[in-house]
Amino acid sequence: MQFREYGERVKKLNFTVPEKREFWLAALILGFAYSWNKWGGVEFDLWVGIGNLLAAFIVAISTLFIHHWGQRLWAAYKGYKVEHKVWWYGVGAAFLITLLSNGNVVLLAVTGTFISIIPHQRMGSFRYGPNVKDFAMIALMGPLANIVAAGFLKTLQPWLPFTNLIEMFFIFSLTFAGWNLLPLPPLDGSRILFSSRLLYILVAAAVIGYVMLIQLTGVYSWIWALAIGAVTWLIFYASIERKLGSH
């Protein structure tokens, strides 16, 4: 595909009015859940709570945009149309988990990705119709975009203002990416798992490894995260996948 053709496709990637409305709603839900236990210290403080809710909302809408825009960019390249909607079961689960844990555990998977082909853009493509491998790569671009954006801002954090907001964005983005890798339709993880168990294990282990490295050692390293993913992939392949493939 020529760069000009891809550029024309990107120009048509605007979110529809219903999608924008659901994005605002999803961001408000995520912001409310994420700031649930941040309404003051020992005593309730309305203004502190509103400030934290606003910060969480800004972080949530930014994270959602990056996540779904990353998926749209890859979908445009492959000749697919992507729609994003609120996942109401996820919304219900998010509120329930937030209430039961008093905000200590927050489910951030409240949107789903729905993919369909654009026939005239798929003409001449190998395996013209819907392809689970293409679906998996489109889905993967969402968490990947979140992780790259979070890592980029974290690297620049010492030289940027609003360091607390950047720290919130970093943690929120990684958590959001992790939750969306759950293998539950219509979350991204289900698309990846349906395409390849091995790819799912590699991606999930690398993301979880990245988060654990930060939490346990304070090390921010994509290389080590990929190494953890690769080792987990090898263990899974040797102990499970190879045996399944032999039957």
Buried (B, 14 or more C-beta within 10 A) or exposed (E): EEEEEEEEBEEEEEBEEEBEEBBBBBBBBBBBBBBBBBBEEEEEBEEBBEBBBEBBBBBBBBBBBBBBBBBBBBBBBBBBBBBBBBBEBBBEBBBEBBEEEEBEEBBBBBBBBEBEBBEEBBEEEEEEEEBEBBBBBBBBBBBBBBBBBBBEBBEEBEEEEEEEBBBBBBBBBBBBBBBBBBBBBBBBBBBBBBBBBBBBBBBBBBBBBBBEBBEEEEEBBBEBBBEBBBEBBEEBBEEEBEEEEEE
